[in-house]
């Protein structure tokens, strides 16, 4: 019940001259005996829970302790207001069994100096779709960290990934070659190295640029291959346009007329392209949509697989900026039929 039982129903029952029964005095004495001493304090062990509603309880001061178990029941909440905080002292533990800890709005879970957020064996830290985790310091992973479909790790300006062990990229339970790392900026390996296993494991996108400021060494069976395609047969007097985006080497054969291969202006400074003609009857005339620079007295540039003729030619593009050569394609190497 909410209150103790009244000895008499109201104040009128205590009129002057009313005889007080000894049992009533005993009830009064018993009531004060079982009451809570709010001044001196003490220890009480009620036989049933004390439920406080209405305006609730306001605990002030600096020392309030829970020596037993504090339960927040279904539908209830424990709110830490703006400026408030929950401190877990040395040796203290916050545990969550089969449920979760939720930080709404601008809530922060802060681990102070020398503190540790530890996920034990069999546990996990799941970042759901749309969630964001920001690290301003170091993060250590001794177990497995998985970024599922749609997950991403972003390192902002000034951020560093320091890898001092094996870093494998792959689908869950699969070999590393099935995964990928995308670099939207620079990637550096200072003192270490990157090992790529399997086919098609390193890919520069169509708008990406790779730069080598040191030495690139081919070891064992290592090699760099060129893209080779068969030259088109557009017919006598017809034109076929090629750019370095099409191939590194173009080899023509079985022509049915002497065509013109035109080098496109869609090229980058330093791009190279090689054209070879294995046909022994019809010659290929090489032209360019910009200037074509040939050795002195060599006009036009024709390729034919016949004695005394130029069999193949390699051209290099200059964009003409700064101190670079004039914009255009330059014939820099040729092979002639003896």
Secondary structure, DSSP 8 states (H G I E B T S, - for coil): --S---SSSSGGGG-TT----HHHHHHHHHHHHHS--TTT------SS-----TT-----SS-----S-----TT------TT------TT------SS-----TT------TT------TT------TT-----SS----SS-----TT------TT------S-----STTS-GGG-----SS----SS------SSS-----TT-----SS-----TT------EEE-----TT-EEEE-TTT-SEEEE-S-SS--EEEE-S---TT-EEEEEE--SSS-EEEEESS-EE-STT--SEEE-SSTTSEEEEEEEEE---TTS--SEEEEEEEEE--
